[in-house]
């Protein structure tokens, strides 16, 4: 009986989410039906980041590269909220978007991180070699199909992080995982997705009464102007 009640509550949550984030593009048709996948991991060149914020080799221009203070503050905030893992999607242009320095800095500070990206290649011959030259500064990147979303196993203790997102099916994540308590959006003036009508912008959730903005801070970007990091917390229904 308890299981039936929980399933009914989840169906109702998905229905409410669909009402808030209606379908507005072919990419996100039926966001509640988007397949989930654990993602594939392919070998890649690795960079390193010391605890005092020195990256080796120097990261690409335009990479999100927080200062030590910014990374420490964000990591501490995630821990204070009981977040077990942060699922990170980044639609910034490669190579900057593929470096995943923020993810590596959060990992180094004890945060659970899942860096996600879309599988860009469909040729099964020597699968994975295509990514070798794309250097990453986190432990791994999980790649899902273009019509899939990452399978989150503990959504109630997971934060979603969207960096300059517009091609990733961000609405499908909101609909599929209504239990997620925190959403982090990185963007602002100068962001690569700023002019795209399908983009998730840093202001978009301010009008959603189910969420409240709890943090807003700049994030350093390598050799470019800073972006803004905004965190929204789901308001519990009582």
N, C-alpha and C positions, 0 to 999 in steps of 0.2 A: 504493500500500500504506500509506504514511504517513497519507494522508487517511482511509482506512478505519479505521485504528487510532484516529485522533483522533475520528472520528464515534462509534465504539464506546465510547470513554472518556467522551464527552459524554453518551451515552445512559445509561451506568452512573451518571454524576453526577446526572442528572435522576431516575433511579430511587431513588437514595439520598435525594435531597432530598424526594421525594414521601413516603418513609417517615417522614422527620422532621417534615414539615409536611403531615399528612393533611388531606383535604377535610373541613370541618366546617360549611359553610354553603353555601346555594345560590349565593351571590355568587361563590364560588370553586370551582365545579364544574370538574373537570379543569384544574387550574392550569397543567399543561404544555401545554395547548391554547389558552390565552388568546391572541388575536391581538395582534400587535405593530404599532405605528404611530409614525411620526415626529412626529406632533402638528401641530396647526394654530396659527398665531399671529394674534391679532387686535389691532387698535389699542386702547391703553389710556392713560389719564392716567398721567403719570410724576411720581414724586417723586425727590428727590436726597438723597444722604448724603455729607457731606464726610469726608475722611480722619480728621478729629478727632472724628467721630461726631455731627455735627449734621445732623438730618433736616429737610428742607424739602419740603412743610409737615410739621407734627408728625404722626407716624403714629397710627393708631387705637389706642385702649386695648386691651391684650391682645396686641399684636404682639410677636413675638420680635425683640428689638432689643438685640443684644449690645453690651457695652461695647467700646471700642477694643481693650482688652487681650484680652478674650475672643475677638473676631473675629481678631485677629492671631495668637493662640495656635492657634486651629483651622486657619487658613489655613497657618500654618507646619507644623503636623502633617501636613496633607494633602500638602503639597509634599515633606515628608521621606519619605513613603511612596510617592512616585512616582505620585500620583493625577493622571490627565489631566483627568477631569471628575467632578463630583458631581451625581447625579440626585436632585432634591429633591421630595418629596411632602409636602403639608401639608393635614391635615384639620381645622385649627382653624376656628372659625366666621368667616365674612366679616363685616366687612371686615378684621379682624385677620389671619386666615389668608391672605388674598389679597394682603397688602402685600409680602411677600417681601423684608423688609429684610435678614435674614441672608444671603440669596442675593446681594443687591446689595453687601453688605460683603465677601463672599468674592470676588466679581468684581473689586471695586476693589483687592483685594490679589493679583491675578494668578491666581486659581483659575478653572478651567473649571467652569461651572455650567449645569445645565439645570433650570429651575424647571418642574415639571409639575403639571397640574391636569386635572380631568375637564371635558369639554364639557357644560355644563349645559343648553344650548338645542339643540333639534332643528329648529326652524323655519329653513328656508334663506333666507327673505326678510330682506334686509339683515343677513346673517350677520356676527356680530362686533360689531355696535353694542351688543349687550347687555352687553359687558364694559367699555365706554368709561368708565363712572363708577367702576369698581373700580381705584383708583390702585395702581400697583406701583412698587417702588423698585429693581428689577433691570432688566436690559435687555429681557427678554421672558419670556412664559409660554407654554409649549407645552401644548396641550390635546388630550387623547385621549378617545375614546369611553368610556362607562361600562363597556363590556365589553372594553376593550383595556388594554394596558400600553405604556409608552413603549419604543420600539425602541432598545436600547443597542448601539452599533456596536463599542465596544472594552471589553467587560466586564472584562477582566483588569486594566485600569487605571482602573476606574470605582468610585467609592464610592456607596452608596445612603444617602440621608438621609430618615428618616421622622419628621415632626413631628406628634405627637398623632394618629397614623394609626389609623383603624378602618374607614372605608369604602373606601379604596384597596386593591386586591388585593395586599397586601404579600407574601403567600405565593407568589403567581404569580411575582413578581420573584425570590424566592429559588430557586424551582424552575427557572425559565426561564434564569437566569443564575448557574449554580453557580460560575462563574469569578470573580465579584466578590470582591475581597479585603477590603473594609472596609464595615461597616454602622454608620451613625450613627443613634441613636434619641434623640429629644427628648421628654421627658414628665416623669412624676413626680406627686407629690401636687398636686392642683389642675389637672391637665391635663384638657382637654375630653373626652378619650377614656377616662379612667381607669376608669369603671364599665361600659364596654361590653365584653361577653365576646369580641367579635371584634377587640379592640384589640391592637396590638403595644406592649407595655409595656417600660419600660427594663430590667426584670429578666428578661424572658422568655428571653433567649439565654444566661443564665448557666449553665443546665443542659445546654446543647448542647456536647458535647465537640469539635465541629468549629470552635468559635470561642472566643476568649479576650478578656476585657475589657482594653483597653489604655489607656483614658482615661475619666475621669469629671470633669465640671466644671459649675458652674452657668452658666446663660445668663440675662441680664437680660431681663425682659419689661416692656413699657411700662405703667406705672401698676398693675402687679400683681406678685405674688410671683414670684421666679425659677423657671424650670424647670431640669431637669437634662439635660445632654447626655452621652450615654454612647456610646463608640466600641468596636466589636468588630472584631477582626482574625481572618480565617480562618487556622486552623492548617494549614500545608502538610503534605500527606501525603508521607512519605519512604519 
